[in-house]
């Protein structure tokens, strides 16, 4: 007998039929003799519906009140999934984030889980109940409801799995697992059977929106075995686990991120500490800088180029213009029409030919590389956005071979 | 400075515009220097929507899970009203039933408030916040969410007002107050300015659905001054308070209840204790018996006639048939096509001419009285349902004069 945490996303519980489908998956696991905890997101369009209702009244409602509003979405889901499980004749109890002991900080709208006290969940499992928990929500020290931000239900699920020392955390979604590239764009993309936490983290950060990044971090920290799988296919998905046990692949995926903009500061006087100051300035405004490239310019000046998320471009440029006002000859330029293409794989560090192969594939397709950034398990390049899909395709085929 | 509890029903917060209207009423009271606690119901059709979603999955979901589901309705309302109040620039905080300390028993779907511990509400009032509380919901001893059943938000509001020792509890609704009769049926009906708890209790029990009965009971027990008023007119409504301070009216209203059925057991052998047994049998099945009439029949037998709610007719008749199976010559008959017409008024006990006037009005209109029941402040008659509206009209006009 195992303890299984199963998480169903919004698309997996979007209507009555899908909820019954989820209930069937849950009760099958229970029937197989497992203890089952289920974590559920709000139904498909519920969150948007609720935001729509709010915006008609006040599009700038406080984050605290928006959390009260949005957390009603998961409350509805857990009740509906529970009555579906009741219909199948199984013992079930639904509990909200605060009942499940999900304690968070007070960053409303994007709260972080601080700890989970799963006493209530354990008590219900002892009674042989299937326990359906509202994802995405928690309680702060003021006893107020918080929400965990985008993908928060994944975080809830993995966090609860960690707190219960569960044998596996299954993340049910509308895709079959983690793919080597976006299968809608790359015909030869295939499902990865196993991937390490670190590779998954890089892929998640790169916009492969299968698993929320925080949830992978928690899984890694607490060594939670995670499976990403489809709630429709009934097939095994992708197992995310410790690197040492993972089936070795040189690279595990190619990912694209369009939500990125390049900013260059050109002609900076080469004075010590200038770059430190500018980046700490950006950090203080919560602007996340990604790839950074510094080059020596002419006449004792230097250039710095870096990337930020599209939505932070305007703010960043304003800030830089302000900051560089007093400096003669310093020029700010930017381009939001760029994409970051990355390959992720545990073998990258020990196989220098991987980078060469990637660059060669891009060269062959006449795609110009604007910037390069590497880590132990990742190589990212910045290219023109128009060529991004093509780039993913040629890189994927260079490593995995074209579709047959 | 006063402490005011304001309650807005579902029709008063049904859409964005109405929510802004409620926010204006609330902030006006706050602006006048009062501490303001607001209790809100689910938006107009929200409860039905949620039940619809549930029924598509399982029309027999457990009451516990239905309570989790339905309590999401008020959660949405409090958040929306709060962001409306934020838009008007006032400090506000929304809290759920469990945060407001509304402790109930575990009768899911129809829970009773056991006590209210308003520490959190007081803390927020001390911070000069407008406090918006989810009505209709509470917490039981298992730390599970419960709902209070039909009209439960009234109960929440009066209960919270009692726990805070509030100066007044204003119940905002879509009617202007308590009327002497249903104004849609009786043109001469008029709004009552003041009414006693007892009279209000009788009227509420008789189907004048302005105020939930339990809420009036709580108001009476804790001496909470209640005002029923329109959220649209801006005019004073009806004050419900202790009898000693109420402006004296001989009768305060005429009410009709169509949801009633008459059952007769004819030819019962006149043996001691038989009627006791039959009524305790009904009580054990939670069947509420209203008017009871016992008469001596022929040959040492007797007849018992009583009324029950329409929806309990079938169950009652089945029960009686079973129970009387062994008794020869006992006959059960019933009629659901009856109405109960009642007049309520503090003056009834001391003014016997009131009953005479009521019966005369019915006689003049050629309406036959099937049963009569009286209490200190109420006279009820059972008549044919087809003549019910006419009966209310002629009785009302007999006491208050016809419309001019």
Contacts between the chains, C-beta under 8 A, distances in Angstrom:
chain1	res1	chain2	res2	distance
A	15	B	56	8.0
A	16	B	53	7.3
A	16	B	56	3.9
A	16	B	57	4.9
A	19	B	57	5.7
A	20	B	57	6.6
A	50	B	76	6.7
A	53	B	16	7.3
A	53	B	76	7.3
A	53	B	80	6.2
A	54	B	79	7.3
A	54	B	80	6.3
A	54	B	83	5.9
A	56	B	16	3.9
A	57	B	16	4.9
A	57	B	19	5.7
A	57	B	20	6.6
A	57	B	80	5.8
A	57	B	83	5.7
A	57	B	84	4.9
A	57	B	87	6.7
A	58	B	83	4.4
A	58	B	84	6.2
A	58	B	86	6.1
A	58	B	87	3.9
A	60	B	86	7.8
A	60	B	87	7.7
A	61	B	79	7.6
A	61	B	82	7.5
A	61	B	83	3.1
A	61	B	86	6.0
A	61	B	87	7.8
A	62	B	82	7.8
A	62	B	83	6.9
A	62	B	86	5.7
A	64	B	93	7.5
A	65	B	79	4.8
A	65	B	82	4.5
A	65	B	83	5.0
A	65	B	86	6.9
A	65	B	92	7.9
A	65	B	94	5.9
A	66	B	79	7.1
A	66	B	83	7.5
A	68	B	75	6.2
A	68	B	78	6.5
A	68	B	79	4.2
A	68	B	82	7.4
A	68	B	94	5.2
A	68	B	96	7.5
A	69	B	75	7.5
A	69	B	76	6.1
A	69	B	79	3.5
A	69	B	80	6.8
A	69	B	83	7.8
A	71	B	75	7.3
A	72	B	72	4.1
A	72	B	73	8.0
A	72	B	75	4.3
A	72	B	76	5.0
A	72	B	79	7.6
A	73	B	72	8.0
A	75	B	68	6.2
A	75	B	69	7.5
A	75	B	71	7.3
A	75	B	72	4.3
A	75	B	75	6.8
A	76	B	50	6.7
A	76	B	53	7.3
A	76	B	69	6.1
A	76	B	72	5.0
A	78	B	68	6.5
A	79	B	54	7.3
A	79	B	61	7.6
A	79	B	65	4.8
A	79	B	66	7.1
A	79	B	68	4.2
A	79	B	69	3.5
A	79	B	72	7.6
A	80	B	53	6.2
A	80	B	54	6.3
A	80	B	57	5.8
A	80	B	69	6.8
A	82	B	61	7.5
A	82	B	62	7.8
A	82	B	65	4.5
A	82	B	68	7.4
A	83	B	54	5.9
A	83	B	57	5.7
A	83	B	58	4.3
A	83	B	61	3.1
A	83	B	62	6.9
A	83	B	65	5.0
A	83	B	66	7.5
A	83	B	69	7.8
A	84	B	57	4.9
A	84	B	58	6.1
A	86	B	58	6.1
A	86	B	60	7.8
A	86	B	61	6.0
A	86	B	62	5.7
A	86	B	65	6.9
A	87	B	57	6.7
A	87	B	58	3.9
A	87	B	60	7.7
A	87	B	61	7.8
A	92	B	65	7.9
A	93	B	64	7.5
A	94	B	65	5.9
A	94	B	68	5.2
A	96	B	68	7.5
A	96	B	145	7.4
A	98	B	98	7.9
A	99	B	143	6.2
A	99	B	144	7.7
A	120	B	143	7.4
A	143	B	99	6.2
A	143	B	120	7.4
A	144	B	99	7.7
A	145	B	96	7.4
